[in-house]
Amino acid sequence: MTLKIGIVGLGIMGRGMAANFLKHGFTVYVWNRTRAAADHLVDQGAILMASPKDVALHADVIFEVTANDESSRAVCTSPDGILAGADPKKICIASATLSVRWIDELVALCFHKKLQFCDIPLTGGRVGAETGTLTLLCGGDSAIVENLQPVFDAISKKVYYFGPAGKGMRYKLILNFMQALHIVGFGAAMKMAKAHHMDLKKVADALVERPGGVITKIARDRYFNDADPITFSIEWIVKDLTYAKQYIADLDAPLLDDVLKIYNDALSSGNGHKDWASVNRIEV
């Protein structure tokens, strides 16, 4: 039997995931706070529901793909939320990037209601969502994750399993910190090159060619050209780094503090809507 899919939250990631599930022949139930985001998917065959609860009542696997803790809590725990419509046969999946505090609370809520739950945040951005080549970062029961592979095949190229529910989100926060650190470091490298009158394009291209240059390529491309559409905003990385700081509150992590300050300064300057790789951008 082909599992029926639910998508709650139709931003960049949710829209792309829903479209790929439809292309692979899944029945897809969707909900979004604003209906307009669902119109194109409905034209492709998605079924628009009145509430997250209704999505959970009809779908077998429900992906929650919202913006932050507040929106996730609202669509999960309200009287018309996912948990109100789910039963122990359903699989609930949190795919937004959320705080450890909230994901652990959500794990406990699902355990109390005897619901199957996985945290599976995503990486791959807009392109990955649209082309079905996301990387999935899984936490949850290993048997559930294994059984969901036919579902994952419609939206991803790689699946990593990190352990019990909550571990996927912890890894995602680690990953986003590392990537933000890399992007900020690229900006510092360009300043060094400029101070010594070097050809910035040559320096940037050489940095990309070194081992591990994938994130450097993103940073280079966004330093020399405006991002349109953006891959990931300054506002979003501030949210994720803030969650990461909460996650390691008892540890000494000066690099995280420094990177978060740089992005917070950019946010405070009215640049939250800009691509995260534009931080520290220099004139070239």
C-alpha positions in Angstrom: 0.0 0.0 0.0 1.3 3.4 -1.0 1.5 5.7 2.0 -0.5 9.0 1.9 1.6 12.1 2.6 0.8 15.2 4.5 2.7 18.5 4.3 2.0 21.2 6.9 3.8 24.4 5.9 4.3 25.4 2.3 7.3 27.6 2.3 10.3 27.0 0.0 11.0 23.5 1.4 7.4 22.3 1.9 6.3 23.3 -1.6 9.2 21.5 -3.2 8.7 18.4 -1.2 4.9 18.3 -2.0 5.6 18.7 -5.7 8.0 15.8 -5.7 5.7 13.6 -3.8 3.0 14.3 -6.4 5.5 13.5 -9.2 6.2 10.2 -7.7 2.5 9.3 -7.5 1.8 9.8 -3.8 -1.5 11.2 -2.6 -0.6 14.5 -0.9 -2.6 16.5 1.6 -1.4 20.0 2.3 -2.2 22.9 4.6 -0.7 26.4 4.9 -1.6 29.5 6.9 -2.2 31.4 3.6 -4.1 29.5 0.9 -2.3 31.2 -2.0 0.8 29.1 -1.3 -1.2 25.9 -2.0 -2.9 27.0 -5.2 -0.1 25.7 -7.6 0.1 22.4 -5.8 -3.7 22.0 -5.9 -3.5 22.5 -9.6 -1.0 19.6 -9.7 -3.3 17.3 -7.7 -2.6 18.1 -4.0 -5.6 18.1 -1.7 -5.9 21.3 0.4 -7.2 20.7 3.9 -8.8 23.1 6.3 -6.4 22.5 9.2 -3.2 20.6 10.3 -5.6 18.3 12.2 -7.4 17.4 9.0 -4.0 16.7 7.3 -3.1 14.3 10.1 -6.5 12.6 10.0 -6.1 11.8 6.3 -2.4 11.2 5.8 -0.2 8.3 7.0 3.0 10.3 7.2 2.8 14.0 8.2 5.8 16.4 7.6 5.7 19.6 9.6 7.8 22.1 7.7 7.2 25.5 9.3 9.5 28.4 10.2 10.4 28.3 13.9 9.5 27.0 17.3 6.4 29.3 17.6 4.9 28.2 14.3 5.8 24.6 14.9 4.1 24.6 18.3 1.0 26.3 16.8 0.5 23.7 14.1 1.3 20.8 16.4 -0.4 21.5 19.6 -3.4 23.7 18.9 -6.9 22.2 19.0 -6.8 22.0 15.2 -3.2 20.8 15.2 -1.4 17.8 14.0 -1.3 16.0 17.3 -5.1 16.4 17.6 -5.6 14.4 14.4 -2.8 11.9 14.6 -3.2 8.4 16.0 -0.6 5.7 16.8 -0.6 4.4 13.3 0.5 7.7 11.9 4.1 8.9 11.6 4.7 12.5 12.6 7.9 14.2 11.3 9.3 17.5 12.3 11.4 18.9 9.4 11.7 22.5 10.3 14.9 23.6 12.0 13.8 23.9 15.7 15.4 24.4 19.1 16.5 21.4 21.1 14.2 22.6 23.9 11.1 22.5 21.7 12.0 19.3 19.9 12.5 17.4 23.2 9.2 18.7 24.4 7.6 17.6 21.2 9.2 14.1 21.5 7.7 13.8 25.0 4.2 14.9 23.8 4.2 12.3 21.1 5.5 9.6 23.5 2.7 10.5 25.9 0.1 10.1 23.1 1.8 6.9 21.8 2.5 8.5 18.5 5.3 7.5 16.1 7.7 10.5 15.8 10.9 11.4 14.0 12.8 14.6 13.7 14.1 14.9 10.2 15.4 18.4 9.4 16.6 19.0 5.9 19.6 20.4 4.0 19.9 21.2 0.4 17.9 24.4 0.2 15.5 25.6 -2.5 17.3 23.6 -5.2 17.3 20.4 -3.2 13.6 20.8 -2.4 12.7 21.5 -6.0 14.8 18.7 -7.6 14.1 16.0 -5.0 17.8 15.9 -3.9 17.6 16.9 -0.3 19.7 15.4 2.4 17.6 14.1 5.4 19.0 14.2 8.9 17.1 11.7 10.9 16.4 11.1 14.5 13.9 8.5 15.7 13.3 4.8 15.9 15.6 3.1 13.4 12.9 0.8 12.1 10.6 3.7 11.3 13.4 5.4 9.4 14.2 2.3 7.5 10.6 1.7 6.6 10.2 5.2 5.3 12.9 4.8 2.7 10.4 4.6 -0.2 9.0 7.9 0.9 12.4 9.5 1.3 13.4 8.4 -2.2 10.9 10.9 -3.7 12.5 13.9 -2.0 16.1 13.1 -1.2 19.5 11.8 -2.4 21.0 11.0 1.0 19.6 9.9 4.4 21.7 10.1 7.5 20.5 8.5 10.8 21.9 9.9 14.1 20.0 8.0 16.7 16.8 8.4 18.8 14.3 11.3 18.3 16.0 14.6 18.9 19.4 13.7 17.5 18.6 14.8 13.9 17.8 18.3 15.1 21.0 18.4 17.2 23.0 17.6 14.2 21.2 20.2 12.0 22.2 22.9 14.5 25.8 21.7 14.5 25.8 21.7 10.7 24.4 25.2 10.4 26.9 26.6 12.8 29.8 25.0 10.9 28.4 26.4 7.6 27.9 29.9 9.0 31.4 29.9 10.4 32.8 29.0 7.0 30.9 31.8 5.3 32.0 34.4 7.8 35.6 33.0 7.5 35.4 33.5 3.7 34.5 37.2 4.3 37.5 37.6 6.5 39.7 35.9 3.9 38.6 38.4 1.2 39.4 41.3 3.5 42.9 39.9 4.0 43.3 39.5 0.3 42.1 43.0 -0.4 44.4 44.5 2.2 47.3 43.0 0.4 46.1 44.1 -3.1 45.5 40.6 -4.4 43.1 39.6 -7.2 40.0 38.8 -5.2 38.5 36.6 -7.9 41.6 34.5 -8.2 41.9 34.1 -4.5 38.2 33.1 -4.3 38.5 30.6 -7.1 41.5 29.0 -5.6 39.8 28.7 -2.2 36.9 26.9 -3.9 39.2 24.4 -5.5 40.7 23.3 -2.3 39.3 20.2 -0.5 36.0 21.0 1.2 35.2 23.9 -1.0 31.5 23.4 -1.4 30.4 26.0 1.1 33.2 28.3 -0.1 31.7 28.1 -3.6 28.4 29.3 -2.2 30.1 32.1 -0.3 32.1 33.1 -3.4 29.1 33.1 -5.7 27.1 35.2 -3.3 30.0 37.7 -2.7 30.5 38.4 -6.4 26.8 38.2 -7.4 23.5 39.1 -5.7 21.5 36.1 -4.7 18.2 35.9 -6.5 16.5 34.0 -5.2 18.3 33.7 -1.9 19.4 30.3 -0.7 19.1 31.0 3.0 18.4 34.4 4.7 20.3 36.2 7.5 17.1 36.1 9.5 16.9 32.4 9.3 20.6 31.7 10.2 20.2 34.0 13.3 17.3 31.9 14.4 19.3 28.7 13.9 22.4 30.0 15.6 20.3 31.2 18.5 18.9 27.7 18.9 22.4 26.3 18.7 23.6 28.7 21.5 20.7 27.5 23.7 21.6 23.9 22.9 25.2 24.3 24.2 24.5 26.9 26.9 26.7 25.1 29.4 29.7 24.9 27.0 32.4 27.5 26.3 31.9 28.3 22.5 33.5 31.6 21.7 33.4 31.0 17.9 29.6 30.5 18.0 29.2 33.7 20.0 31.4 35.6 17.5 29.6 34.3 14.4 26.1 34.9 16.0 27.2 38.5 16.8 28.2 39.1 13.2 24.9 37.9 11.9 22.9 39.7 14.6 24.6 42.9 13.7 23.6 42.4 10.0 20.0 41.6 11.2 19.9 44.8 13.3 21.1 46.8 10.3 18.0 45.8 8.4 19.6 43.1 6.3 17.6 40.1 7.6 16.0 39.5 4.2 19.4 39.2 2.4 21.2 36.0 1.7 23.3 34.7 4.6 26.4 34.7 2.4 26.2 38.4 2.0 27.3 39.0 5.6 30.6 41.0 5.7 30.3 41.6 2.0 33.0 43.8 0.6 33.1 46.0 -2.5 34.8 44.1 -5.4 
